[in-house]
């Protein structure tokens, strides 16, 4: 039996030192991985400064030639997370997790969003086959923690 090269690449990405360091530091965690579906969670800071996390579902067929398809996920319902339960905060958070036609995260690297104007306007964030999965995790982590800076600034004022 010939192994799927996409499955092997995802498995290798999940074993990279930088990715594992993020797991050890509590920035993200893998919930389940059964190719081509990866369920994972990313830590977050809520607008009031509380720590939390959000679950995501990635469909990774033809990875890395094809960009990941990533949805913010409700693992209890096994469906996209309801809009009322999605991350709140500044414009960057609201835009990323908005409900839209394909209801995937709205980022230039995402499979459904990238072909829109996003990848053209933000080529540094567009998906390229040489990118690793950690790129997606780091981007989502940064967005989900953008509330932390705003909360620190409010507390210092």
Secondary structure, 3 states (H helix, E strand, C coil): CCCCHHHHHHHHHHHCHHHHHHHHCCCEEEEEEECCEEEEEEEEECCCCCEEEEEEEEECCCCCCCCCEEEEEECCCCEECCHHHCCCCCHHHHHHCCCCCCCCCCCCCCHHHHCCHHHHHCHHHCCCCCCCHHHHHHHHHHHHCHHHHHHHHHHHC
